[in-house]
Amino acid sequence: MNTQRWMSLHFFSFFLTWGIFLPYWSGWMIQTKGISVSEASLIMSLGLVARGLSTLFAFPYLSAKVSSKRLLNIMTVGTLVAIVYYIPSNSFVSLLIATIILHLFYPILMPALDSVAGVLVQSKQLQHYGRSRQWGSIGFVSVGMVLTIFTGWFGDEIILWALLLGIIGFMSLHFMQTPVILAKKPPEDQTKKVGILQLFRIKHFPLVLIIVILLQAAHATYYNYGYIFLQEIQAPTYLIGFIINIAVIAEIIFFSVADKKFDKFSIGALLTIAAIGSSVRWILVFAFPNVIVFCIAQTLHALSFAMAHYAFMKYLIQNIPHLQIPKAQGVYSALALSWSTAVFTILGGYLYEIEPRLSFIGMILCTIPAMLLALMYRRLENRKNISI
């Protein structure tokens, strides 16, 4: 079977649904279920907490008990049940329950797919991680453009049905032939010996993890307040969707060339460039609050997010043993992609109320330390190469 195509299809199909959920779900609850903005924010924040707990504990535990194929099946079915439960839910409590259930299953699919990709690269069955991952970004940006048209025709109610249809489509991929290594259950005698704390004994893992946590947390203001900031600087309403998608297009371009152009770069060099790019991005938005500069800054998403993620995956593939990849992905997803973002969302919101631009420059509290730590890690890499 063509493993590259199998991985690309799974990334594309999952991020197609993620492109519906991430930008539109809070708005869908507000517009169709009649809850307030503050209620929706509380629901999604508690969902984020559940997501962190699920990816940090449930995902690694299940990865040690069942095969990757079965894990994907379980998480997809759980996601489908949660989405169906939203249909009759109309109260704050019922929507909160549905959201927590959804976050216990749905976000696990992201580290699960990255873990699968890492295993396939390690076993030489997947040649290019970046080439497959770019299809995830393509799915994310393409559904946003299409969904905008359908919400204009049918209203926000279509968002739920689009997500439901997308998850059913992702589930249908499970009927495809699966790489043999993904259908195998982890050896029980080996998985018992592997714990999360052992990850932190792997050389430089804590340092690399801190760097990527800081780099991903630096996106908190952009993810949560980028849309309203564009309104603040008087961006044309009909262009806001396109401006936001510039970042995803830059991400697609990066992943399409990453394996070829950045294969020889050390992990420390990639993390350093990502930190510099992220710092420049938020400084530009702060210093020049206009639409043109914001668009230019959006292209730096290729460095601030995509290169940082690629660097972590490269470290994982080169340094993390096969059985510990799901645990490493769980720690990364919980700390870098969930909880750290939640913490800096609070800081960004506080600064935004003082002055919107301050919430962006405030993110260099993450990027500058990340840059210094990345330079330190690069020096350690160079010292290792000299000793060899």
Secondary structure, 3 states (H helix, E strand, C coil): CCHHHHHHHHHHHHHHHHHHHHHHHHHHHHHHHCCCHHHHHHHHHHHHHHHHHHHHHHHHHHHHHCCHHHHHHHHHHHHHHHHHHHCCCCCHHHHHHHHHHHHHHHHHHHHHHHHHHHHHHHCCCCCCHHHHHHHHHHHHHHHHHHHHHHHHHHCCCHHHHHHHHHHHHHHHHHHCCCCHHHCCCCCHHHHCCCCHHHHCCCCCHHHHHHHHHHHHHCCHHHHHHHHHHHHHCCCCHHHHHHHHHHHHHHHHHHHHHHHHHCCCCCHHHHHHHHHHHHHHHHHHHHHCCCHHHHHHHHCCHHHHHHHHHHHHHHHHHHHCCHHHHHHHHHHHHHHHHHHHHHHHHHHHHHHHHHCHHHHHHCCHHHHHHHHHHHHHHHHHHHHHHHHC
